[in-house]
Amino acid sequence: MALLLFRRKVRHQAETDRLESIAETARQVADLAQDDAAVKLRNDFPDLSDKDILFLCYLILRFHTSTIAVLTGYSKDNVRQKRHRFQAKIHSFSGPNADLYRLLFE
């Protein structure tokens, strides 16, 4: 029984490490491809959590709804709802990066 629990824990840790690696890569690629977009989002929207920024990076990279659902653990419906909420928030933004955000999230 202890061995089974250990194996489950190892599998869970491997999955967690893999998702964290994907998340970090997504942030880096979004920053490289889109003029430090994640950094600008963090500065312009300080109330966003790290998970929110990561979600927006997935959107910037044009990940499909089902892919984002797998990576975040959200349902597809929740991904769609979050996408629409963030798009509304970003499109109402009027700061210096507004044009960049409108291009990224149209």
N, C-alpha and C positions, 0 to 999 in steps of 0.2 A: 504494500500500500504506500509506503514512504517513497519507494522508487517511482511509482506512478505519479504521485504528487510532485516529486522533483522534476520529472519529465515535463509535466504540464507547466510548471513554473519556468523551466528553461525555454519551452516553446513560446510561452507568453512573453518572456523577456526578449527572445529573438524577434518576435513580431513587433514588439514595442520599439526595439532598436531599429528595425527596418523602416517602420513608419516615421520615426524621428529623422532618419537619414534622408528619406524621401522629402520630408518637410523642409529640412535645411537646404537640400538641393533646389527645391522649388523656390524658396526665398532668394537664393543666390541667382538662379536663372532669371527670375522676375526682375531682380535689380540690374543684372547685366543687360538683359534684353530691352528693358524699358526705363533707362535713365534713372536708376535708383528708386524705382516706384515704391518698394516696400518702405524704404527710409522716408520718402516724402509722405506716404500715407501715415506713418507713425507720427511724423511731425505735425501734419495737418489735422489729424484725428486722434489726439492723445487719449481719448476715452476708449479707443478700440483695444481689445485684448490681443495677446499674442495669437490666440486661436482665430480671432477675426482677421488679423493681418495675413495669417497663413491661408485662410479661406479666400481672401481677396487675391493672394498670389496665385492660387489655383485658378481663379477666374481670369486673371491676367494671362495665364498660360493657356487659356481656352480648354481646360480640362472638362470633360463631359460630366454631366450631372451624376451619372452612376459611378464614375471614377471618384469624384469628390465625396460621394456618399461612403464609398469603401474606405477612403483615406481618413475621413473625419469621424466615421461612425454615426453620421446623421442619416435619416431616411431620405429618399429622393425628394419627397414632398418638402421636408425641412430645408434641403439644399435649395430647392426652387424658391421657397419663401425667403430664405436668407439672401439669396441672390437679388431678388426684387427689392427687399428692404435696403440692402447696401447700394444698389443702383439708384434708388430714390434719394438716399442720403448723399451720395457722391454727386449726382446731377444737380442737387440744390446747393452744392458747395460753390463759393464764389471767390476763393483765394487764388494765389498766383499759379497753382498747378491745376486749376479747373479744366482747362482745355486738354491737358494730358489725361486726366481722369475720364473725361467724356470720351476720348478716343479709346482708352483702355477698356471701358465698361459699356460700350454701346452694343 
